[in-house]
Amino acid sequence: GGPAAAGDVVRYVDADLRRRAEEVVDRARRLCAGNSVQGVVEVIDGEPRFVLCNAVEKHHADLLVVGSHGYGAIKRAFLGSVSDYCAHHAHCSVMIVKQPKPKE
């Protein structure tokens, strides 16, 4: 296909990403409500490390909780680390939650 086909693919992928984001946001809202946690849920396009640090300032957060993929030093050097960036730049305490290791 030509440029038109490529544009169709981009629109399809974009629509799928938005659908998945809506599912994640809906699940987060349900989890908060089910556990009597009052939270703010926003979907913002952008580089995650900057979006998170800006949200901390916007909402005057006391704590930022981020996940960690558990990459080694070499992968972190090439890919960067959102959690590492936030730990050094967010203007509040940062809790980094690692994914549990599978039980053998």
Residue pairs with C-beta under 8 A, 6 or more apart in sequence:
1 8
21 43
22 43
25 41
25 43
28 39
28 41
29 41
31 37
32 38
32 39
32 41
40 59
42 55
44 51
44 55
48 82
49 80
49 82
49 85
49 86
49 89
52 64
52 66
52 82
52 86
52 90
53 85
53 86
53 89
53 90
53 91
55 61
56 64
56 90
56 91
56 92
57 91
61 92
62 92
62 93
63 92
63 93
63 94
63 95
64 86
64 90
64 92
64 93
64 94
64 95
65 94
65 95
65 97
66 82
66 83
66 86
66 94
66 95
66 96
66 97
67 83
67 96
67 97
67 98
67 99
68 81
68 83
68 96
68 97
68 98
68 99
69 99
70 98
70 99
71 79
71 81
76 84
83 94
83 96
86 94
87 94
87 96
